[in-house]
Structure formats: structure tokens, C-alpha cells
Amino acid sequence: APLVNGSGRRFGHVEPPDSHMLLYAALGAVVLFFCVTTSPQAVARLLLHLAVWLPYHCGRHVASFLAPSFFWKSVQGEVVVLTGGAGGIGKLIATKFAAAGATLVLLEGGAGG
């Protein structure tokens, strides 16, 4: 059964490494700017926050790859109620859920309500 996360992406979808490197480079630039322009107490709070946040984020990312059943749910045979499924992002999400084997109930508000 295909495994999908809340965004409808299938398990095994991996972003290019460049996107992660750009994220970390941007984070480093922000931290450097912050360190230069603010007080030492604010810098200490930021570094403490990053010391807690980064290991959690990285660990969760690795764990979701190694043990997907703890982080991803199979929607095969499940009923998914989706609003706004007639077009745009809703249509894309509906397509992804249908491809994953879900039974869809699409609700659309339209002009008549």
C-alpha cells in the first residue's frame, strides 16, 4: 500500500540535496546577522533554541525515512473527505489520494452554496 503524508506525497520522495543545503546556508546567514545586530542574551536564546530544534528536526527526518510506518499513514481503502476538490490545489490533492487508493468524497461550495 502506498504511504503518503499529510501533503499527499508518497513515501520515498526525496528532495534534492541542494534544497536542504540552501536552507541550512540561509539559516546560517540569519544566525550570523542576528549575532551581529542584537544583544548577547538574545544570541544565547537563539543558540539554545537551535541546539534543541536542529537535532529534533534532523532526527525526525531520519526516523521518518527509516521507520515510515510511525510517521506515514496508508490511505488505501480509507474514506477521505476533501473540500475544494474541483480545481487548483484541491484537485491535485484529490488526484494524489485517489492514486494512493483512497475513496474520495469531494465537497465543493460553488456559486449556489
Sequence and secondary structure as in RCSB ss.txt:
>XXXX:A:sequence
APLVNGSGRRFGHVEPPDSHMLLYAALGAVVLFFCVTTSPQAVARLLLHLAVWLPYHCGRHVASFLAPSFFWKSV
QGEVVVLTGGAGGIGKLIATKFAAAGATLVLLEGGAGG
>XXXX:A:secstr
  EE TT  BTT    HHHHHHHHHHHHHHHHHHHHHS HHHHHHHHHHHHHHHHHHHHHHHHHHH GGGT EE 
TT EEEEESTTSHHHHHHHHHHHHTT EEEEE  TTT 
